[in-house]
Amino acid sequence: MTRDELNTLGSKILSGHRITAPEAFALAAIPDRLLWDLTALADKLRRQHKGNRIHTCTILNGKSGKCSEDCGFCSQSQSATTDSPVYPLMSKEAMQEAAHAAIRSGVDRFSVVTSGRGLPKDQVRQVSEAFGELPHTGTATQWCASLGILAEPELRTLREAGVTRFHHNLETARSHFPNICQSHSYDDRIATVKAAQAVGMSVCVGGIFGLGETDEQAAEYALELRELKVDSVPMNFLIPVAGTKMEGATRITPRRCLKLIAMFRLILPHQDILICGGREDNLKELHPLAVLAGANGIMTGNYLTRDGRTLEKDRAMLDSMGAEHGLRIT
């Protein structure tokens, strides 16, 4: 794709054109010299659909380690030999304490995340009880959960408790998924996404980049998310962890991170696109440019088994960019 072809496609997208699969794969193949043309176009599209408001979220690792699944990137997997923390589901009070801290911070969404193939029914009820006793009016913070592969009855219990969004990453393109995980299928994950939608939840579905996928497979993945009509797309960037199957993976470059963010914005103009785990480590000095490449959200605070960006740093970054947000220091 030439610069003129990219500009022509960009004008069509800004006018409401829904990008086709061949066009998405052509974007994936653009030369590196057109990176800044691509990101400039993605930024225009972000502002057109999302304005200058940056969505923020934070998570609590509510149950850690000893996961039965064999995802090659994960330090909590049964196949990993790491020193990641291991503990059972936190108490209702501990989950609520973290949720109230999220309210005070001004983040838009707070999620409890648990390890394992899927949280058992009795523990889903415990999480639901914790959320059910939290404020559902008078606060800007909304509630999310990420509890693995669940069926409609458990998801409905969460929805009735005030959980409005379910997070469930597909991780990567269908064509690449068997190289990452063999203990469950891609369709197992898609079934959970559709079940969450069926009970009236919005869905947050993203993945990890740097797993050995090609740019064409990244475009394939974005097209899959579009067909699923997801609401939010968290983009994580792999930090290879010693003791996992992917400990020797080649680190993704800052420029490729920006290219992928911009591609996702062009293919998914209406979705929230959040930069999450690995953003600072992989984007390095280009980290603030993620917003100017099309992202309209960030995950702030710690991740599952690693420290993340502090609220203070993220607020300072967004303030310096003149971005609108609700973060506050208390």
C-alpha positions in Angstrom: 0.0 0.0 0.0 1.4 3.4 -1.0 0.9 6.7 0.9 -1.7 7.8 -1.6 -3.6 4.6 -1.2 -3.5 4.8 2.6 -4.8 8.4 2.4 -7.6 7.4 0.1 -8.6 4.5 2.4 -8.3 6.8 5.4 -10.7 9.4 3.8 -13.2 6.6 3.1 -13.0 5.3 6.7 -13.4 8.8 8.2 -16.6 9.1 6.0 -18.0 5.9 7.5 -16.6 3.1 5.3 -16.4 -0.3 6.9 -13.0 -1.6 6.1 -12.9 -4.9 4.1 -10.8 -7.9 4.9 -8.5 -7.3 1.9 -8.0 -3.7 3.0 -7.3 -4.8 6.6 -4.6 -7.2 5.3 -3.2 -4.5 3.1 -2.8 -2.3 6.2 -1.0 -5.1 7.9 1.5 -5.1 5.1 2.3 -1.4 4.9 6.0 -0.5 5.0 7.5 0.9 8.2 8.1 4.2 6.4 4.3 4.9 6.5 4.0 4.3 10.2 3.4 8.0 11.1 0.9 8.4 8.3 -0.9 5.4 9.7 -0.9 6.6 13.3 -2.0 10.1 12.2 -5.0 8.6 10.5 -5.8 6.5 13.5 -5.6 9.5 15.8 -8.1 11.4 13.6 -10.5 8.4 13.8 -10.1 8.2 17.6 -11.0 11.9 18.0 -13.9 11.5 15.6 -15.5 8.7 17.5 -14.1 9.1 21.0 -13.2 12.7 21.4 -10.4 13.5 23.8 -11.7 11.5 26.7 -9.4 8.6 27.9 -11.2 5.6 29.4 -9.5 4.2 32.5 -9.8 0.9 34.3 -8.0 -1.0 37.0 -8.0 -4.7 38.1 -7.7 -6.8 41.2 -6.0 -10.2 41.0 -8.7 -11.9 43.1 -7.4 -15.5 42.8 -3.9 -16.2 41.7 -1.9 -19.1 40.3 -2.3 -22.9 39.9 -4.3 -22.5 36.7 -5.2 -25.8 35.0 -4.7 -24.3 31.5 -1.5 -24.4 29.4 -1.4 -20.9 27.9 2.2 -20.5 26.9 2.6 -16.9 27.9 1.1 -17.1 31.4 3.2 -17.3 34.6 0.1 -18.7 36.4 -0.2 -21.7 34.0 0.2 -25.3 35.2 2.9 -25.6 32.5 5.0 -22.7 34.0 7.7 -23.0 36.6 7.6 -19.5 38.0 7.4 -17.9 41.5 4.1 -16.1 40.7 1.9 -15.6 43.8 -0.6 -18.4 44.6 -3.6 -17.8 46.7 -7.3 -18.7 46.8 -10.2 -16.4 46.1 -10.1 -13.3 48.2 -12.7 -12.6 50.8 -15.7 -10.5 49.9 -14.4 -7.8 52.2 -11.0 -7.7 50.4 -12.7 -7.4 47.0 -14.9 -4.6 48.3 -12.0 -2.7 49.8 -10.2 -2.7 46.4 -13.4 -1.6 44.7 -13.9 1.4 47.1 -10.3 2.4 46.4 -11.1 2.3 42.7 -14.1 4.6 43.3 -11.8 7.1 45.1 -9.3 7.0 42.3 -11.9 8.1 39.7 -11.3 5.2 37.3 -14.1 4.4 34.9 -14.1 0.6 35.5 -12.9 -1.9 38.2 -12.6 -5.6 37.6 -12.0 -8.7 39.7 -9.9 -11.2 37.7 -9.3 -14.8 38.8 -7.0 -17.6 37.5 -8.3 -20.9 36.3 -10.3 -22.3 33.4 -13.5 -21.0 35.0 -14.5 -20.0 38.5 -16.6 -22.6 40.3 -20.3 -21.7 40.9 -20.0 -21.2 44.6 -17.1 -18.7 44.0 -19.0 -16.9 41.3 -21.7 -16.4 43.9 -19.1 -15.0 46.3 -17.9 -12.5 43.7 -21.5 -11.6 42.9 -22.3 -11.0 46.6 -19.2 -8.7 46.8 -20.4 -6.7 43.8 -24.0 -6.7 44.9 -23.2 -4.8 48.0 -21.2 -2.1 46.2 -22.7 1.3 45.1 -24.4 1.2 41.7 -25.5 4.8 41.6 -23.8 8.0 42.6 -20.4 6.8 41.4 -18.7 7.0 38.0 -17.0 3.7 38.5 -18.7 0.7 36.9 -18.1 -3.0 37.7 -16.5 -5.7 35.6 -15.4 -9.3 36.1 -13.0 -11.7 34.4 -13.6 -15.2 35.8 -12.7 -17.5 32.9 -15.0 -19.8 30.9 -18.6 -19.4 32.3 -22.1 -20.4 31.2 -25.2 -18.2 31.1 -26.5 -18.9 34.6 -23.4 -17.8 36.3 -23.0 -14.8 34.0 -26.7 -13.8 34.8 -25.9 -14.0 38.5 -23.1 -11.5 38.0 -25.3 -9.3 35.8 -28.0 -9.2 38.5 -25.4 -8.2 41.1 -24.5 -5.1 39.1 -21.6 -6.4 37.0 -22.1 -4.6 33.6 -19.1 -5.9 31.7 -17.4 -9.3 31.3 -13.8 -9.5 30.3 -12.7 -12.6 28.4 -9.7 -12.4 26.1 -9.4 -14.5 23.0 -5.7 -13.7 23.2 -4.8 -14.0 19.5 -6.1 -14.9 16.0 -7.9 -18.2 15.5 -5.2 -19.3 13.1 -2.5 -18.8 15.8 -4.3 -19.9 18.9 -3.3 -23.6 18.8 0.3 -22.5 19.0 -0.5 -20.7 22.3 -3.0 -23.0 24.1 -4.1 -26.6 23.7 -6.1 -27.2 26.9 -9.2 -25.4 25.7 -10.4 -24.3 22.3 -11.0 -20.9 20.6 -14.7 -21.7 20.4 -14.8 -22.4 24.1 -13.8 -18.8 24.6 -16.1 -17.4 22.0 -19.0 -19.3 23.6 -18.4 -17.4 26.9 -18.3 -14.0 25.1 -21.6 -14.8 23.4 -23.1 -16.0 26.7 -22.1 -12.7 28.4 -23.8 -10.8 25.6 -26.9 -13.0 25.8 -27.5 -12.0 29.5 -27.1 -8.3 28.7 -23.5 -7.6 29.5 -21.1 -5.6 27.4 -17.9 -7.5 26.7 -14.2 -6.6 26.9 -12.2 -8.9 24.6 -8.6 -8.4 23.6 -5.4 -10.2 23.7 -1.6 -10.3 23.9 0.7 -9.2 21.1 4.2 -10.5 20.6 3.2 -14.2 20.8 4.7 -14.9 17.4 1.7 -13.8 15.4 2.2 -12.0 12.1 0.7 -8.6 11.4 -1.7 -10.3 9.1 -2.8 -12.5 11.9 -3.3 -9.4 14.1 -5.6 -8.0 11.4 -7.4 -11.3 11.3 -7.9 -11.0 15.0 -9.3 -7.5 14.8 -11.8 -8.6 12.1 -12.9 -11.5 14.4 -13.5 -9.0 17.2 -15.5 -6.8 14.9 -17.8 -9.7 13.9 -18.3 -10.5 17.6 -19.4 -6.9 18.2 -17.2 -6.5 21.3 -17.4 -3.2 23.2 -13.8 -2.9 24.5 -10.5 -4.2 23.3 -7.6 -4.4 25.7 -4.2 -4.7 24.0 -1.4 -6.3 26.0 2.2 -6.6 24.9 4.1 -9.7 25.9 6.8 -9.5 28.5 8.5 -12.9 28.2 8.6 -14.5 31.7 11.3 -17.1 32.6 9.7 -20.4 33.3 6.9 -20.1 30.8 6.8 -21.7 27.3 7.4 -18.3 25.7 10.3 -17.2 27.8 12.5 -17.0 24.7 10.1 -15.0 22.6 11.5 -12.0 20.7 10.4 -8.7 22.3 7.9 -6.7 20.3 9.3 -3.3 19.2 7.8 0.1 20.1 7.1 0.9 16.5 5.2 -2.4 16.0 3.2 -1.7 19.1 2.1 1.6 17.6 1.3 0.0 14.2 -0.9 -2.6 15.8 -2.8 0.0 17.9 -3.4 2.0 14.7 -4.5 -1.0 12.7 -7.0 -1.9 15.4 -8.4 1.6 15.5 -8.9 1.6 11.7 -10.6 -1.8 11.8 -12.6 -1.1 15.0 -13.4 2.6 14.9 -16.3 2.5 17.4 -14.7 0.3 20.1 -12.8 1.4 23.1 -9.2 0.4 22.6 -7.1 0.2 25.8 -3.4 -0.3 26.2 -2.7 -2.6 29.1 -0.1 -5.0 30.3 3.4 -4.5 29.0 2.7 -1.1 27.6 5.5 0.8 29.3 8.1 -2.0 28.9 7.4 -2.5 25.2 6.5 1.0 24.0 9.4 2.5 26.0 10.1 6.1 25.1 7.1 6.0 22.6 4.7 5.1 25.4 2.6 8.4 25.4 2.2 8.1 21.6 -0.1 5.1 22.1 -3.0 7.6 22.5 -1.9 9.4 19.4 -1.9 6.1 17.5 -5.6 5.5 18.2 -5.9 4.1 21.8 -8.6 5.8 23.9 -8.0 4.0 27.1 -5.4 2.7 29.6 -5.3 0.2 32.4 -3.8 1.9 35.4 -2.3 0.3 38.5 -0.9 -3.2 38.9 -1.5 -6.1 36.5 -2.1 -9.7 37.5 1.4 -10.8 38.6 3.5 -7.7 37.8 3.6 -4.1 39.0 2.0 -1.7 36.6 2.0 2.1 36.2 1.0 4.1 39.2 -2.1 6.3 39.2 0.1 9.3 39.7 2.3 8.6 36.6 -0.8 7.9 34.4 -2.6 11.0 35.6 0.5 13.2 34.9 0.9 11.7 31.4 -2.7 12.3 30.5 -2.6 15.8 32.0 0.5 16.6 30.0 -1.2 15.5 26.8 -4.3 17.6 27.5 -6.5 14.5 27.6 -9.8 14.4 29.5 -10.1 11.8 32.3 -11.5 11.2 35.7 -8.3 10.2 37.6 -7.7 11.8 40.9 -5.2 11.5 43.7 -6.7 11.1 47.2 
